[in-house]
Amino acid sequence: MSQDPHASPDIFWFLPTSGDTRYLGTSDFGRAPTNAYMRQIAVTAEELGYDGLLIPTGSSCLDPWVVASSLVPVTQRIKLLVALRTSLGAPVSSARQAATLDQALGGRLLLNVVPGGDATELEADGIFLAHDERYAYADEFLTIWRRLLAGEAVDFDGKYFKVKQGRNFFPPVQKPHPPLYFGGSSDAAHDLAARQVDAYLTWGEPPAAVAEKFADIRRRAAQQGRQVRLGVRLHVIVRETNEEAWADAERLISKLTDEDIARAQAGYARMDSVGQSRMAALHGGRRDRLEVAPNLWAGVGLVRGGAGTALVGDAATVAERLREYAALGADSFVLSGYPHLEESIRFAELVFPLLGKRAVTTSDQAQTGGAFDIRSIQRSQSAS
């Protein structure tokens, strides 16, 4: 599936449900992930014109389903990409949850399938499955889940699940089910993507590596008689000049010590995640190897797991780099930046007009009082 690099892509923002910060590696300027702050970011992202919000999962995160439910009364348009951790639930009850939330959102629910992650974290949650087993487990889970939401009465007898006449009596708004997003770098992950999901997201690797991943997903999906949409998960540091952007990238990691980096990298080395290994290999824990492709900076990955790269530069440069990924087939970008509230505004103001999205601030808006104003959002949020 190809994507017109001149078309307007879907731009999602990220909800930092484990907390927010101005500096990696320190809590001196941290913001707790309160419900009020999550709502503020969500309302701001909707007002700015973002297409969706990714709500993550993990032991250090607020529960994504509860967070998503709390956003129902304060959002009207923006889609919610909610983490579905297949290893922590049952497909029948999960299908009911998804249908109920999709109804409450009026058809704005998307699901981000998360079969794996950190094995140590999963063991703390009572899950003891090897890497490839987690994907086999997710495959059975999603087979049942999709059939239930399509309205079938399900009988299933598998290795991990047994269901007799399972039903979902209250269907979702979206047919046959809310779209499934997914990311993973292993063979098992790519096989799952080809069989089960609607959209595949890769973390922000250099374009050549992303092209290889996309080609592999397309090939495996074609073998299943399917097509899968493609996207990229990235951080962004965009400023009015390249010099400002790179200075702020360095500022973000300016409080990190060598011990902080070594400790984080040692933890990632113990994980069985192929994607995490690929992120760590981009920089090897070294501060002098952080620009891993033009304007693609791996500094976030020094101490943060998951997506560890950021596009850094002025608006024109960052927009051009996003178009390069779009030319490879990406039609969706899930973005984030520190702190997430301010960075969502900055990115929308500077880059949206260059990607075919509506301008957040224009001279006409300013003259008519229609320019985006964070203070008005804060006032409306406090009143809700």
Phi, psi and omega per residue, in radians:
M1 nan 2.174 -3.139
S2 -1.800 2.780 -3.108
Q3 -2.186 2.285 3.057
D4 -1.140 2.007 -3.072
P5 -1.136 -0.225 3.133
H6 -1.685 -0.127 3.098
A7 -1.324 2.753 3.127
S8 -1.374 2.065 3.140
P9 -1.376 2.874 2.952
D10 -1.301 2.256 3.112
I11 -2.039 2.010 3.085
F12 -1.821 2.665 2.999
W13 -1.945 3.012 -3.012
F14 -2.022 2.394 3.096
L15 -1.724 1.993 -3.025
P16 -1.421 1.335 -3.022
T17 -1.349 0.052 2.981
S18 -1.866 0.066 3.132
G19 2.041 2.878 -3.062
D20 -2.278 2.872 -3.050
T21 -2.835 2.836 2.975
R22 -1.706 -0.363 -3.094
Y23 -2.336 2.252 3.067
L24 -1.264 2.500 3.059
G25 1.543 0.085 3.124
T26 -2.568 2.604 3.073
S27 -1.792 0.130 -3.095
D28 -1.026 -0.580 -3.123
F29 -2.074 0.543 -3.075
G30 -1.392 2.742 3.051
R31 -2.176 2.202 3.132
A32 -1.173 2.583 -3.136
P33 -1.410 1.072 3.141
T34 -1.245 2.751 3.099
N35 -1.066 -0.637 3.138
A36 -1.103 -0.711 -3.140
Y37 -1.230 -0.686 3.099
M38 -1.081 -0.720 3.102
R39 -1.116 -0.699 -3.124
Q40 -1.071 -0.775 3.113
I41 -1.124 -0.746 -3.103
A42 -1.117 -0.796 -3.141
V43 -1.134 -0.703 3.106
T44 -1.090 -0.816 -3.134
A45 -1.064 -0.699 3.110
E46 -1.150 -0.770 -3.140
E47 -1.093 -0.626 -3.135
L48 -1.256 -0.442 3.141
G49 1.854 0.259 3.018
Y50 -1.104 2.606 -3.091
D51 -1.431 -0.463 -3.095
G52 -2.845 3.021 3.109
L53 -2.273 2.241 3.016
L54 -1.537 2.197 3.096
I55 -1.954 1.931 -2.961
P56 -1.436 3.115 3.090
T57 -2.307 2.843 3.128
G58 2.592 2.835 -3.089
S59 -1.149 -0.400 3.138
S60 -1.632 0.072 -3.094
C61 -1.850 2.682 2.909
L62 -1.094 2.713 3.138
D63 -1.096 2.168 -3.033
P64 -1.157 -0.568 -3.105
W65 -1.266 -0.663 3.096
V66 -1.199 -0.722 3.094
V67 -1.050 -0.824 3.139
A68 -1.038 -0.733 3.132
S69 -1.087 -0.624 -3.139
S70 -1.198 -0.312 -3.128
L71 -1.591 -0.142 -3.125
V72 -0.984 -0.842 -3.056
P73 -1.358 -0.156 -3.067
V74 -1.975 0.034 3.080
T75 -2.239 2.658 -3.134
Q76 -2.212 -0.472 -2.986
R77 -2.113 -0.696 -2.977
I78 -1.161 2.449 3.102
K79 -1.454 2.615 3.139
L80 -1.980 2.051 3.111
L81 -1.680 1.680 -2.946
V82 -1.729 2.308 -3.137
A83 -1.126 2.274 3.061
L84 -2.015 1.720 -3.096
R85 -1.531 1.736 -2.982
T86 -1.102 -0.466 -3.088
S87 -1.321 -0.194 -3.035
L88 -1.890 0.117 -3.099
G89 -2.589 -3.096 3.103
A90 -1.910 2.502 -3.044
P91 -1.126 -0.589 -3.092
V92 -1.202 -0.865 3.123
S93 -1.164 -0.613 3.116
S94 -1.132 -0.663 3.103
A95 -1.095 -0.715 3.105
R96 -1.115 -0.737 3.107
Q97 -1.052 -0.801 -3.097
A98 -1.109 -0.771 3.139
A99 -1.100 -0.737 -3.131
T100 -1.119 -0.784 -3.124
L101 -1.211 -0.635 3.099
D102 -1.121 -0.651 3.058
Q103 -1.110 -0.802 -3.117
A104 -1.091 -0.593 -3.126
L105 -1.539 -0.023 -3.138
G106 1.152 0.600 3.098
G107 1.525 0.465 -3.118
R108 -1.871 0.205 -3.082
L109 -1.545 2.354 2.936
L110 -2.182 2.654 -3.135
L111 -2.078 2.314 3.064
N112 -1.827 1.836 -3.044
V113 -1.283 2.216 -3.132
V114 -2.214 1.651 3.131
P115 -1.395 -0.514 -2.939
G116 -2.172 -2.301 -3.053
G117 2.067 -2.456 -3.102
D118 -1.516 2.067 -3.119
A119 -1.044 -0.632 3.126
T120 -1.120 -0.732 3.095
E121 -1.125 -0.717 3.125
L122 -1.127 -0.683 3.103
E123 -1.084 -0.643 3.087
A124 -1.135 -0.426 3.074
D125 -1.593 0.085 3.100
G126 1.550 0.264 -3.118
I127 -1.869 2.087 -3.123
F128 -2.155 1.381 3.123
L129 -2.247 2.380 3.069
A130 -1.201 2.928 -3.018
H131 -0.888 -1.036 -3.062
D132 -1.211 -0.477 3.082
E133 -1.103 -0.623 -3.139
R134 -1.075 -0.607 3.135
Y135 -1.359 -0.610 3.046
A136 -1.131 -0.695 3.078
Y137 -1.067 -0.805 3.136
A138 -1.115 -0.609 -3.140
D139 -1.098 -0.811 3.082
E140 -1.116 -0.766 3.140
F141 -0.960 -0.900 -3.055
L142 -1.234 -0.546 3.073
T143 -1.054 -0.813 3.107
I144 -1.164 -0.829 -3.072
W145 -1.005 -0.827 -3.105
R146 -1.154 -0.705 3.138
R147 -1.146 -0.708 3.125
L148 -1.070 -0.804 -3.091
L149 -1.276 -0.326 3.027
A150 -1.389 -0.046 3.071
G151 1.672 0.163 -3.115
E152 -1.408 2.688 2.853
A153 -1.559 2.124 -2.903
V154 -1.867 2.177 2.859
D155 -1.933 2.288 -3.074
F156 -2.605 2.329 3.116
D157 -2.349 1.652 -3.075
G158 -2.079 -2.949 3.130
K159 -1.260 -0.641 -3.031
Y160 -1.894 -0.460 -3.060
F161 -2.288 2.490 2.982
K162 -2.271 2.191 -3.119
V163 -2.335 2.356 3.098
K164 -2.123 1.986 3.124
Q165 0.933 0.813 3.052
G166 -1.223 2.427 -3.120
R167 -2.406 2.618 2.940
N168 -2.074 1.970 -2.966
F169 -1.555 -0.236 -3.105
F170 -2.139 1.711 -2.970
P171 -1.223 2.737 3.051
P172 -1.271 2.905 3.056
V173 -1.196 -0.753 -3.087
Q174 -1.441 2.377 -3.096
K175 -1.979 2.441 -0.054
P176 -1.360 -0.262 3.133
H177 -2.847 2.826 3.021
P178 -0.991 2.405 -3.080
P179 -1.002 2.518 -3.132
L180 -1.812 2.145 3.019
Y181 -1.825 2.809 -3.047
F182 -2.922 2.591 3.031
G183 -2.428 2.527 3.107
G184 3.116 2.676 -3.028
S185 -2.012 -0.203 -3.093
S186 -1.421 2.925 3.049
D187 -1.030 -0.742 -3.138
A188 -1.086 -0.675 3.127
A189 -1.169 -0.761 -3.139
H190 -1.141 -0.632 3.074
D191 -1.113 -0.741 3.120
L192 -1.102 -0.761 3.126
A193 -1.021 -0.768 -3.100
A194 -1.103 -0.597 -3.053
R195 -1.540 -0.609 -2.809
Q196 -2.101 -0.484 -2.902
V197 -1.854 2.918 -3.131
D198 -1.707 -0.467 -3.094
A199 -2.521 2.365 -3.139
Y200 -1.920 2.258 3.104
L201 -1.985 2.281 3.009
T202 -1.890 2.573 2.952
W203 -1.142 2.792 -2.976
G204 -1.294 1.431 3.035
E205 -1.572 2.933 3.066
P206 -0.944 2.607 -3.040
P207 -0.921 -0.685 -3.123
A208 -1.083 -0.701 3.117
A209 -1.202 -0.675 3.095
V210 -1.122 -0.697 3.117
A211 -1.046 -0.706 3.113
E212 -1.118 -0.765 3.119
K213 -1.069 -0.846 -3.115
F214 -1.046 -0.731 -3.141
A215 -1.090 -0.694 -3.139
D216 -1.173 -0.724 3.103
I217 -1.098 -0.796 3.124
R218 -1.020 -0.783 -3.103
R219 -1.096 -0.814 -3.105
R220 -1.185 -0.670 3.120
A221 -1.140 -0.698 3.133
A222 -1.072 -0.623 3.099
Q223 -1.121 -0.420 3.101
Q224 -1.651 0.061 -3.096
G225 1.255 0.510 -3.053
R226 -2.230 2.878 2.921
Q227 -2.156 2.553 -3.124
V228 -2.233 2.279 3.041
R229 -1.182 2.799 -3.037
L230 -2.276 2.576 3.123
G231 -2.749 3.051 -3.074
V232 -2.332 2.389 3.088
R233 -1.817 2.091 -3.035
L234 -2.494 2.708 2.822
H235 -1.568 2.817 3.087
V236 -2.385 2.480 2.987
I237 -2.320 1.628 -3.065
V238 -2.013 2.312 -3.138
R239 -2.360 3.109 -3.108
E240 -1.235 -0.422 3.061
T241 -2.305 2.727 3.071
N242 -1.061 -0.670 -3.117
E243 -1.082 -0.759 3.112
E244 -1.105 -0.724 -3.093
A245 -1.112 -0.825 -3.135
W246 -1.169 -0.590 3.084
A247 -1.121 -0.687 3.133
D248 -1.284 -0.512 3.027
A249 -1.090 -0.805 3.109
E250 -1.137 -0.633 3.131
R251 -1.128 -0.631 -3.116
L252 -1.037 -0.587 -3.118
I253 -1.885 0.241 -3.030
S254 -1.198 -0.366 -3.123
K255 -1.704 0.030 3.100
L256 -1.292 2.403 2.998
T257 -1.720 2.853 3.069
D258 -1.061 -0.587 3.124
E259 -1.165 -0.688 3.089
D260 -1.002 -0.807 -3.089
I261 -1.173 -0.793 -3.120
A262 -1.087 -0.719 -3.130
R263 -1.125 -0.777 -3.140
A264 -1.130 -0.772 -3.106
Q265 -1.155 -0.616 3.087
A266 -1.109 -0.664 3.099
G267 -1.145 -0.737 3.135
Y268 -1.174 -0.566 -3.139
A269 -1.133 -0.428 3.135
R270 -1.426 -0.207 -3.086
M271 -1.387 2.681 3.118
D272 -1.730 0.267 3.132
S273 -1.382 2.117 3.097
V274 -1.164 -0.695 3.117
G275 -1.074 -0.725 3.114
Q276 -1.140 -0.664 3.089
S277 -1.091 -0.695 3.123
R278 -1.159 -0.670 3.082
M279 -1.093 -0.831 -3.106
A280 -1.119 -0.612 -3.107
A281 -1.197 -0.346 -3.128
L282 -1.104 -0.606 -3.056
H283 -2.158 -0.309 3.140
G284 1.082 0.383 -3.129
G285 1.337 0.199 -3.065
R286 -1.818 2.332 3.121
R287 -1.216 -0.386 -3.071
D288 -1.598 0.187 -3.135
R289 -2.271 0.651 -2.962
L290 -1.592 -0.419 3.063
E291 -1.553 1.702 -2.961
V292 -1.596 -0.165 3.011
A293 -2.824 2.884 -3.117
P294 -0.901 2.051 3.114
N295 1.165 0.132 3.082
L296 -1.787 1.924 -2.949
W297 -1.953 2.262 -3.035
A298 -1.758 0.348 -3.078
G299 -1.109 -0.599 3.141
V300 -1.064 -0.645 -3.092
G301 -1.250 -0.086 3.074
L302 -1.088 -0.631 -3.080
V303 -2.376 0.054 3.120
R304 -2.083 2.307 3.086
G305 -1.362 2.962 -3.120
G306 1.382 -2.563 3.128
A307 -1.005 2.133 -3.021
G308 -2.125 0.141 -3.084
T309 -2.066 2.664 3.131
A310 -2.307 2.522 2.928
L311 -1.492 2.227 -3.036
V312 -2.145 2.260 3.071
G313 2.744 -3.038 3.057
D314 -1.332 3.048 -3.006
A315 -1.059 -0.783 -3.101
A316 -1.108 -0.696 -3.135
T317 -1.164 -0.826 -3.122
V318 -1.124 -0.717 3.097
A319 -1.062 -0.703 3.126
E320 -1.142 -0.705 3.110
R321 -1.127 -0.677 3.082
L322 -1.131 -0.665 3.099
R323 -1.134 -0.540 3.079
E324 -1.110 -0.726 3.068
Y325 -1.172 -0.671 3.117
A326 -1.072 -0.645 3.125
A327 -1.128 -0.413 3.086
L328 -1.411 -0.228 3.120
G329 2.219 -0.073 -3.107
A330 -1.276 2.193 3.035
D331 -2.017 0.093 3.109
S332 -2.433 2.464 3.052
F333 -2.286 2.245 3.074
V334 -1.888 1.948 -2.951
L335 -2.011 2.805 3.060
S336 -2.759 2.891 3.107
G337 -2.969 2.792 -3.016
Y338 -1.875 2.368 -0.330
P339 -1.185 2.668 -2.948
H340 -1.197 -0.533 3.136
L341 -1.169 -0.978 -3.091
E342 -1.143 -0.686 -3.086
E343 -1.209 -0.553 3.088
S344 -1.096 -0.670 3.130
I345 -1.207 -0.823 -3.087
R346 -1.071 -0.793 -3.122
F347 -1.097 -0.781 -3.120
A348 -1.106 -0.752 -3.118
E349 -1.114 -0.747 -3.006
L350 -1.524 -0.634 -2.930
V351 -1.871 -0.547 -3.078
F352 -0.872 -0.841 -3.101
P353 -1.071 -0.452 -3.122
L354 -1.423 -0.219 -3.130
L355 -1.886 0.168 -3.134
G356 1.447 0.165 3.067
K357 -1.537 2.836 -3.141
R358 -1.162 2.484 3.119
A359 -1.190 2.417 3.127
V360 -1.398 -0.680 3.101
T361 -2.287 2.267 3.033
T362 -2.406 2.867 3.132
S363 -1.104 -0.636 3.120
D364 -1.125 -0.739 3.117
Q365 -1.082 -0.764 -3.096
A366 -1.072 -0.673 -3.121
Q367 -1.223 -0.517 -3.117
T368 -1.703 0.085 -3.128
G369 1.371 0.258 -3.071
G370 -1.690 0.036 -3.113
A371 -1.152 2.612 3.130
F372 -1.107 2.342 -3.107
D373 -2.381 1.953 -3.124
I374 -1.064 -0.522 -3.114
R375 -1.166 -0.618 3.114
S376 -1.158 -0.630 3.105
I377 -1.164 -0.738 3.120
Q378 -1.083 -0.680 3.122
R379 -1.160 -0.776 3.138
S380 -1.152 -0.600 3.131
Q381 -1.157 -0.752 -3.113
S382 -1.193 -0.436 -3.127
A383 -1.440 -0.311 -3.070
S384 -1.439 nan nan
